């Protein structure tokens, strides 16, 4: 998972994505983004503030990220 309060910049051409990976997790990892189940292994970089959570074997970790809009689109 990224460090808490990580910032990314969305791409000008379409939507960029990042891989969702959890270090130290044993077994399957269940992801949620902004409180909604996320079944894809990649996350679209949509501008705004987001909370990403990973849960595995009853242990849950959350991080907050911000995705900035491309320059000139704000």
C-alpha positions, 0 to 999 in steps of 0.5 A: 500500500502507498504511504498515508497521504500519498499524492498522485497526478492523473494523466492527461490522456485518459485515466492512469492506474496503479497496482494494488498490493499489500506487503506482509499480508498472508492469504487473500487480500480484500480491497475497498476504495472509499468504502466500496468493495474493489475487486480489480487489482488496479486502481484508476487514478480519478482526481480527488481524495480517496481512502484505500483499505486492505483486509486479510485474515481479520487485519485491516489497514487504510491509507488516504491518497489524493489524486490531482487533476492534470494541469489545465483541467482544474 
